[in-house]
């Protein structure tokens, strides 16, 4: 759905620009004002579709962040929700459930719900 509205937005913006170019043509004569208005309308609808897609992207940018914790003593790994103050290589109070060793934050990741395939 996002891809379709984006393509539609691009097509409408492009055809609006084409209509506007036609409106500038002196041979069009009295129709030029009508063409100009129609071109502007089509372009604004196209831009609206493109902007609507962008707004959705911005909401998705604030998606859940997770923290990957790793034990220093064994190969135990855990992924939990990101907490304020988490940073990579931060030593943690909690102990490893397997060997009671010290735990360190190994990574902080933003979870993406969808792959980047519809970006282009
Ligand atoms: Zn351990």
Boltz pocket constraint, residues with backbone or C-beta under 6 A from the ligand:
constraints:
  - pocket:
      binder: B
      contacts: [[A, 71], [A, 72], [A, 73], [A, 74], [A, 75], [A, 76], [A, 96], [A, 97], [A, 98], [A, 99], [A, 100], [A, 101]]
      max_distance: 6.0
